[in-house]
Amino acid sequence: ARRTHIAFVVALLAALSFGASAQQSPPATPPVAAAPPAASPPAAPSPATPLLPSEVTTPVERLVKGIESAEKSIQQLKELESELQRLRTDVEEIIYDSTATAETLRPKLTEVKSQIERLGPAPKDQPEAPAIAAERARLNTIAAALDGAVKSVELTWVRGKQMIDRITVMRYQIFSRNLFERRASPLLPSLWHDVYERLPSITGRAQYYGAHWFERSSRQWLALIGVITGALAAAFLISRFVDHWIEKKRAGFEGIPSFFDRINQAAIVAPARMLGPMIAAAILYAGFDSLDMFFSPWERLSETVLWGVLIYIAGSGMARVTLAPRHPEWRLIPVDDDTASFILTIVKAILGVYILDTVLVEFGRAIYVPLAVTVAQGFMTNLLTAGLLALLALKPFVAQTGPLRVVNHLDRVDANAGKRLAPLSIKLPILALAIFIAGSSTVGYVALGRYVAQQIVLTGTVLAIAGLIYLGVRALTRRREGANSAVGAFLESRFGIERTRQSQIVKLCEAAVLLALLFAALPLLMMQWGFSGADIRDWA
């Protein structure tokens, strides 16, 4: 029995060991050969591989992402006019790129469709050859992908144009809101009390930034003095040379200059007189910039000062040549010497106030001046401009008399006038502008008054140039005292055209020139009125 018991225990242990080995056998067995085929499906997505090369898909994806980013940005920038202008530039670039991309994709789509047409229609009664069927499927897939890419690009173009329209509306709304926003009247004591309380902090910031600038300038004061000396020397030498050349040129002219002679002389003298001061301003700007004196926050202020100086030089130079207080024989506007000198002084003063206002506004942005101070500053410059205009309107204009009186469209000025508001067609608009600027600024529309005051300088400059060109055209095309016009004399001597036909041709030429002048002046006027170059292109 004991042996039987031992044999039973041995048999039981053997059975247990066999079962345990049987349970552990699956992991120990070698990998099943069928496993690799089961893992082969990842290699199957060959149909999901890119159908179009990256040089086709990448531009499309970039355009779609760009327009989506612009659509998200417009909600964040809807109150910032400058950022909206930058965003418009980015969207315009997307529109141009989408047009170019579509023009690149369309020929590819046409080529694939022509290959599909060469295969002919698929047979209906019998199966198509496997190679042809596979090629047809491949071409149809590529054609669908290209067609989708073209439609995606065209949709991007449409979304871009819609974005441009939205940005234009937003910028117009910002412009209108800022222009017609009414604030408390600057005559109220509360505004000036607020300005007085903020003056210490403004003075402190100005001293802080100014001390940094003077500290840097003190390290290179010799170089700065050299730049200033060189600019002044260049202005002096060039101006002396130009003055000597002009006097010599005028001294060689015999007789009394006609209006056509005066226009030709003004076209040469005006830019010549501007040359010296403009070169001096450019030397100063380039010299200070090379010495790294235009660091933050003075970068934009330096550019504003430069443009202001250039505008003042151009405007005052043109007014000086037009009025010519010391040379009545070359004067374009038929007023006497005293009136010419007075008008020139007022024009220079208005230009100076405009430049001062522009520079002060940019200076305020640089040192973070509060809005109340900017409003007060704009109110004072508006009143200065209105006062200068009122002086100009109330000053009696005395006409030029004698043989030196110019004969042009302005010869209707009454030589025996002396009335304070004569000629009414000139004085009344000037007086109305002065009253409007002062009145709108007084009741709280300071931004509107400042805008009108700026347009007197900017728009007035464009209109003055256009007016001089118009007078020059009239001097060439109109007859005076029975004499033939310059254009008529040319047509008669060169082509033998009789006077009756000359009159028709001359009028046609004058109309064509004036139409060209209108198309040239209108974009410039629109830019002065607040339109950007892109806005003007849209109107065109």
Secondary structure, DSSP 4 states (H G I P E B T S, - for coil): -HHHHHHHHHHHHHHHHHHHHHHHHHHHSPPPTTHHHHH-GGG--GGGS-SS-HHHHHHHHHHHHHHHHHHHHHHHSTT-HHHHHHHHHHHHHHHHHHHHHHHHHHHHHHHHHHHHHHH-PPPSSSPPPHHHHHHHHHHHHHHHHHHHHHHHHHHHHHHHHHHHHHHHHHHHHHHHHHHS-----TTSHHHHHHHHHHHHHHHHHHHHHHHHHHHHHHHTHHHHHHHHHHHHHHHHHHHHHHHHHHHHHHHT--SPPPHHHHHHHHHHHHHHHHHHHHHHHHHHHHHHHHTT---TTSHHHHHHHHHHHHHHHHHHHHHHHHH-TT-GGG-SS-B-HHHHHHHHHHHHHHHHHHHHHHHHHHHHHHTT--HHHHHHHHHHHHHHHHHHHHHHHHSPPPBP-STT---SGGGGS-TT---TT-SHHHHHHHHHHHHHHHHHHHTT-HHHHHHHHHHHHHHHHHHHHHHHHHHHHHHHH--BTTBPPHHHHHHHHHH---HHHHHHHHHHHHHHHHHHHHHHHHHHHHHHTT--HHHHHHH-
